[in-house]
Amino acid sequence: MIPAGPSRDDLDTWVRESAPRAVAFAHSLLRDRHLAEDVVQDCYCSLLAKAGIYDLPRDGMKLLFKAISNACINVKMRRRGFLRLVWAGREDVLSDPPDLKSQSPELALEHADLSVAVANGLANLPPIQRASLELKSLGHSLQEIADILNISSSNAGVLIHRARRAMEKELTPYLKGESV
C-alpha cells in the first residue's frame, strides 16, 4: 500500500507559515523583492509538484531553503555581468527602509550609512558565502546550512568564517569612523 501524502490543508498551512521567511531569505540574497517572490514561487511550485514524495510539513523548510539558495545563486550568476555594468555594483540597497521619521537626523543618517555599508559588504560576497551567512543569521545550524547548500558542514563553517571576515574588513572603516 502506498502511503498517503500530506493533506491539502497541511500543505496550505505549511506554505502560509513558511512563505514570509522564504521570501525574506530570497530577498536577502537577491536584493530585489519582486525577483525574490518569483524565485520563491517557482520553488514552491517545484516542491508542491512532488508533495507525494516529500513530507513537506516536516522536511519542507530544509528543502525549500535549499531550492531557494540554488535558484538565487543561478539567478545571480546569470545577472552578474548586467548588474555590474548598469548599476556599477550598486543594487537597491535600501528597498525596505525602516521608518526614520521618529529618529533624530544624526541617528537616521548613521543608520542609513550603516545600512549602505552592510548592503555593499553583502553584495560583494560571493553568492554561496552570502547564502551561508544569511542562513546562519536566520538561526540555522552548520549541518542545516550544509544540507540546504548541498555542501559539507565543515565547508559551511569555512564559508561563514570567510563571509564574516570579509564583512569585518568591509565594515572596519565605518566602525572606526574613518571616511567610507
C-alpha positions in Angstrom: 0.0 0.0 0.0 1.3 3.5 -0.9 1.3 5.9 2.0 -0.9 9.0 1.6 0.8 12.3 1.2 0.0 15.4 3.3 -3.5 16.8 3.0 -4.2 20.0 1.2 -4.9 21.8 4.5 -1.5 20.7 5.8 0.2 22.0 2.6 -1.7 25.2 2.7 -0.7 25.8 6.4 2.9 25.0 5.6 3.0 27.4 2.7 1.4 30.2 4.8 3.8 29.7 7.7 6.9 29.3 5.6 6.3 32.0 2.9 7.4 35.1 4.9 10.8 33.5 5.9 11.3 32.1 2.4 10.7 35.5 0.7 12.9 37.3 3.3 15.7 34.8 2.7 15.5 35.1 -1.1 15.3 38.9 -0.8 18.4 39.0 1.3 20.3 37.1 -1.4 18.9 38.8 -4.4 18.2 42.4 -3.1 15.2 42.6 -5.3 11.8 41.9 -3.7 9.9 41.1 -6.9 12.6 38.8 -8.2 12.7 37.1 -4.8 9.0 36.5 -4.8 9.2 35.0 -8.3 12.0 32.7 -7.2 10.2 31.6 -4.1 7.0 30.9 -6.1 8.9 28.8 -8.6 10.5 26.8 -5.7 7.1 26.3 -4.1 5.7 25.0 -7.4 8.5 22.6 -7.8 8.2 21.3 -4.2 4.4 21.1 -4.3 4.5 19.1 -7.5 6.4 16.5 -5.6 4.3 16.7 -2.4 3.6 13.0 -2.7 7.3 12.2 -2.5 8.4 14.6 0.3 6.9 15.2 3.7 6.7 18.9 3.3 5.2 19.8 6.7 8.2 18.0 8.3 11.1 18.5 5.9 9.8 21.3 3.7 11.8 24.2 5.2 15.1 22.5 4.6 14.1 21.5 1.0 12.7 25.0 0.4 15.7 26.8 1.6 18.0 24.5 -0.4 15.9 25.2 -3.6 15.8 28.9 -2.9 19.6 29.0 -2.4 20.3 27.2 -5.6 17.8 29.3 -7.6 19.2 32.5 -6.2 22.8 31.5 -7.0 21.6 30.6 -10.5 19.9 34.0 -10.9 22.9 35.9 -9.6 25.3 34.1 -11.9 23.1 34.9 -14.9 22.6 38.6 -13.9 26.1 39.4 -12.6 27.5 41.0 -15.7 24.5 43.1 -16.4 24.1 44.4 -12.9 27.7 45.4 -12.6 27.6 47.2 -15.9 24.4 49.0 -15.4 24.5 49.7 -11.7 28.2 49.8 -11.2 28.0 47.4 -8.3 25.1 49.3 -6.6 21.9 47.4 -6.2 18.7 48.6 -4.5 20.4 48.6 -1.0 17.5 50.3 0.8 14.5 48.8 -0.8 12.7 48.4 2.5 14.0 51.2 4.7 12.9 51.5 8.3 10.8 54.4 9.5 13.4 57.1 10.1 10.9 59.9 10.8 10.9 59.2 14.5 14.7 59.3 14.8 17.0 62.2 15.2 18.6 63.4 11.9 22.0 62.3 13.2 20.8 58.8 14.1 18.9 58.5 10.8 22.0 59.4 8.9 24.1 57.0 10.9 21.6 54.2 10.4 21.4 54.9 6.6 25.2 54.9 6.4 25.5 51.6 8.2 22.7 50.0 6.1 24.5 51.0 2.9 27.9 49.7 4.3 26.3 46.4 5.3 24.4 46.1 2.0 27.6 46.8 0.0 29.5 44.3 2.0 26.9 41.6 1.4 26.7 42.5 -2.3 30.5 42.0 -2.6 30.4 38.5 -1.1 30.2 35.5 -3.5 26.6 34.2 -3.6 27.5 31.0 -1.7 29.1 32.9 1.1 26.2 35.3 1.3 23.7 32.4 1.4 25.6 30.7 4.2 25.9 33.9 6.2 22.2 34.7 5.7 21.2 31.2 6.8 23.4 31.4 9.9 21.8 34.8 10.8 18.4 33.1 10.5 19.5 30.6 13.2 20.3 27.6 11.1 22.9 25.2 12.4 26.0 24.3 10.4 24.5 21.0 9.5 21.3 22.6 8.3 23.2 25.1 6.2 25.3 22.3 4.8 22.1 20.3 3.9 20.5 23.4 2.3 23.5 24.4 0.2 24.5 20.7 -0.5 27.9 21.0 1.0 29.8 19.5 3.9 29.3 21.0 7.4 33.0 21.9 7.5 32.7 23.7 4.2 29.7 25.6 5.6 31.8 26.7 8.6 34.6 27.8 6.3 32.1 29.8 4.1 30.6 31.5 7.2 34.1 32.3 8.5 35.2 33.8 5.2 32.0 35.8 4.9 32.4 37.2 8.4 36.0 38.2 7.8 35.0 39.9 4.5 32.2 41.8 6.3 34.5 42.7 9.1 37.1 44.1 6.6 34.3 45.9 4.7 32.8 47.5 7.9 36.1 48.3 9.7 36.4 51.8 8.2 32.8 52.6 9.0 33.0 51.3 12.6 36.3 53.2 13.2 34.7 56.4 12.0 37.0 56.7 9.0 35.6 58.1 5.7 33.8 55.4 3.8 
